[in-house]
Amino acid sequence: MSHPYKQFENTPLWNIINKAIAELVENDDIELKTQKEYIVGYISKLLIESNIVKECT
């Protein structure tokens, strides 16, 4: 599926965020109404833009 966050896919940052969201969904802590790729990508983008995370590789 195409989304605007392709450059972050398959990076350590993406994998950690994706795993965290998957665990929250599995535990019924959250329910997703948006495709997970958009959520993971947006969080990745914000962390990098805020300089919390220096790089995504």
Backbone as a printed PyTorch tensor [residue, N CA C, xyz], in Angstrom:
tensor([[[ 0.8430, -1.1820,  0.0000],
         [ 0.0000,  0.0000,  0.0000],
         [ 0.8870,  1.2430,  0.0000]],

        [[ 0.4840,  2.2120, -0.7800],
         [ 1.2550,  3.4450, -0.8910],
         [ 0.8380,  4.4430,  0.1890]],

        [[ 1.8240,  5.1060,  0.7500],
         [ 1.5720,  6.1440,  1.7440],
         [ 2.7550,  7.1100,  1.7160]],

        [[ 2.6000,  8.2930,  2.2950],
         [ 3.6590,  9.3100,  2.1890],
         [ 4.8590,  9.1000,  3.1100]],

        [[ 4.9320,  7.9920,  3.8090],
         [ 5.9980,  7.7730,  4.7830],
         [ 6.9130,  6.6080,  4.3970]],

        [[ 6.9670,  6.2870,  3.1220],
         [ 7.7560,  5.1470,  2.6330],
         [ 9.2240,  5.2200,  3.0630]],

        [[ 9.7840,  6.4300,  3.1470],
         [11.2100,  6.5610,  3.4730],
         [11.5300,  6.0730,  4.8850]],

        [[10.5330,  5.9340,  5.7290],
         [10.7670,  5.4810,  7.0940],
         [10.5860,  3.9760,  7.2630]],

        [[ 9.9480,  3.3210,  6.2870],
         [ 9.6810,  1.8850,  6.4050],
         [10.9660,  1.0780,  6.5440]],

        [[10.8690,  0.0050,  7.3010],
         [11.9780, -0.9430,  7.4930],
         [13.2090, -0.3170,  8.1380]],

        [[13.0050,  0.7260,  8.9100],
         [14.0880,  1.3050,  9.6970],
         [13.9050,  0.8520, 11.1470]],

        [[14.9340,  0.9400, 11.9630],
         [14.7660,  0.5740, 13.3800],
         [13.6630,  1.3860, 14.0610]],

        [[13.5780,  2.6700, 13.7450],
         [12.5430,  3.5120, 14.3520],
         [11.1540,  3.0100, 13.9780]],

        [[10.9550,  2.7640, 12.6940],
         [ 9.6650,  2.2560, 12.2100],
         [ 9.3140,  0.9420, 12.9190]],

        [[10.2770,  0.0480, 12.9960],
         [10.0300, -1.2650, 13.5860],
         [ 9.6350, -1.1730, 15.0550]],

        [[10.2610, -0.2850, 15.7950],
         [ 9.9360, -0.1270, 17.2190],
         [ 8.5350,  0.4420, 17.3870]],

        [[ 8.2270,  1.4930, 16.6430],
         [ 6.9030,  2.1170, 16.7400],
         [ 5.8260,  1.1420, 16.2870]],

        [[ 6.0860,  0.4370, 15.2010],
         [ 5.1260, -0.5420, 14.6820],
         [ 4.8450, -1.6280, 15.7170]],

        [[ 5.9030, -2.1170, 16.3570],
         [ 5.7400, -3.1570, 17.3820],
         [ 4.9330, -2.6350, 18.5710]],

        [[ 5.2240, -1.4250, 19.0020],
         [ 4.5070, -0.8480, 20.1430],
         [ 3.0160, -0.7140, 19.8330]],

        [[ 2.7070, -0.2360, 18.6480],
         [ 1.3000, -0.0670, 18.2750],
         [ 0.6210, -1.4340, 18.1530]],

        [[ 1.3040, -2.4060, 17.5590],
         [ 0.7350, -3.7480, 17.4330],
         [ 0.4210, -4.3460, 18.8030]],

        [[ 1.3130, -4.1420, 19.7680],
         [ 1.0800, -4.6620, 21.1230],
         [-0.0980, -3.9620, 21.7890]],

        [[-0.2040, -2.6670, 21.6030],
         [-1.3370, -1.9290, 22.1780],
         [-2.6600, -2.3910, 21.5760]],

        [[-2.6750, -2.6420, 20.2810],
         [-3.8850, -3.1400, 19.6240],
         [-4.2130, -4.5420, 20.1340]],

        [[-3.1930, -5.3940, 20.2020],
         [-3.4000, -6.7740, 20.6460],
         [-3.9430, -6.8350, 22.0740]],

        [[-3.4980, -5.9180, 22.9230],
         [-3.9500, -5.8830, 24.3200],
         [-5.2610, -5.1370, 24.4990]],

        [[-5.8620, -4.6980, 23.3920],
         [-7.1010, -3.9100, 23.4100],
         [-6.9430, -2.5970, 24.1700]],

        [[-5.7310, -2.0450, 24.1700],
         [-5.4950, -0.7460, 24.7890],
         [-5.8760,  0.3850, 23.8440]],

        [[-5.7360,  0.1450, 22.5380],
         [-6.1410,  1.1310, 21.5440],
         [-6.8410,  0.4220, 20.3920]],

        [[-7.6300,  1.1930, 19.6490],
         [-8.2910,  0.7010, 18.4500],
         [-7.9130,  1.6380, 17.3170]],

        [[-7.4420,  1.0900, 16.2270],
         [-7.0110,  1.9150, 15.1070],
         [-8.1780,  2.2020, 14.1750]],

        [[-8.3130,  3.4640, 13.8120],
         [-9.3130,  3.8620, 12.8270],
         [-8.6350,  4.3390, 11.5490]],

        [[-7.3180,  4.3910, 11.5880],
         [-6.5000,  4.8060, 10.4560],
         [-5.5270,  3.6720, 10.1730]],

        [[-5.1250,  3.5260,  8.9250],
         [-4.1700,  2.4740,  8.5840],
         [-2.8950,  2.6570,  9.3930]],

        [[-2.3920,  1.5410,  9.8990],
         [-1.2340,  1.5900, 10.7950],
         [-0.0260,  2.2480, 10.1470]],

        [[ 0.1610,  2.0780,  8.8330],
         [ 1.3040,  2.6920,  8.1460],
         [ 1.2940,  4.2110,  8.2800]],

        [[ 0.1240,  4.8040,  8.2480],
         [ 0.0170,  6.2570,  8.4010],
         [ 0.3510,  6.6850,  9.8300]],

        [[-0.0820,  5.9070, 10.7920],
         [ 0.1890,  6.2330, 12.1970],
         [ 1.6740,  6.0940, 12.5010]],

        [[ 2.2500,  4.9630, 12.1170],
         [ 3.6750,  4.7170, 12.3630],
         [ 4.5240,  5.7540, 11.6330]],

        [[ 4.1790,  6.0310, 10.3910],
         [ 4.9260,  7.0100,  9.6050],
         [ 4.8600,  8.4010, 10.1810]],

        [[ 3.6810,  8.8040, 10.6100],
         [ 3.5190, 10.1480, 11.1690],
         [ 4.3110, 10.3010, 12.4640]],

        [[ 4.2520,  9.3050, 13.3330],
         [ 5.0250,  9.3630, 14.5790],
         [ 6.5210,  9.3920, 14.2680]],

        [[ 6.9570,  8.5830, 13.3190],
         [ 8.3730,  8.5820, 12.9160],
         [ 8.7880,  9.9650, 12.4370]],

        [[ 7.9790, 10.5520, 11.5690],
         [ 8.2640, 11.8830, 11.0220],
         [ 8.3740, 12.9250, 12.1380]],

        [[ 7.4400, 12.9060, 13.0620],
         [ 7.4610, 13.8890, 14.1570],
         [ 8.6960, 13.7330, 15.0400]],

        [[ 9.0680, 12.5070, 15.3490],
         [10.2470, 12.2830, 16.1910],
         [11.5170, 12.7740, 15.5050]],

        [[11.6240, 12.5400, 14.2260],
         [12.8080, 12.9920, 13.4880],
         [12.8110, 14.5120, 13.3580]],

        [[11.6770, 15.1030, 13.0130],
         [11.6050, 16.5610, 12.8560],
         [11.8600, 17.3050, 14.1660]],

        [[11.5220, 16.6940, 15.2870],
         [11.7090, 17.3410, 16.5820],
         [13.1120, 17.1220, 17.1390]],

        [[13.9430, 16.4000, 16.3890],
         [15.3080, 16.0750, 16.7940],
         [15.3760, 15.1810, 18.0250]],

        [[14.2790, 14.5400, 18.3700],
         [14.2920, 13.5200, 19.4260],
         [15.1010, 12.3320, 18.9270]],

        [[14.9110, 12.0300, 17.6510],
         [15.6340, 10.9550, 16.9780],
         [16.4810, 11.6260, 15.9050]],

        [[17.7510, 11.3330, 15.8710],
         [18.6560, 11.9910, 14.9390],
         [18.5110, 11.4790, 13.5230]],

        [[18.3660, 10.1720, 13.3640],
         [18.2520,  9.6130, 12.0230],
         [17.3690,  8.3920, 12.0830]],

        [[17.0340,  7.9030, 10.9410],
         [16.0550,  6.8240, 10.8650],
         [16.6550,  5.5460, 10.2880]],

        [[17.9670,  5.4650, 10.1650],
         [18.5680,  4.2830,  9.5470],
         [19.1190,  3.3360, 10.5860]]])
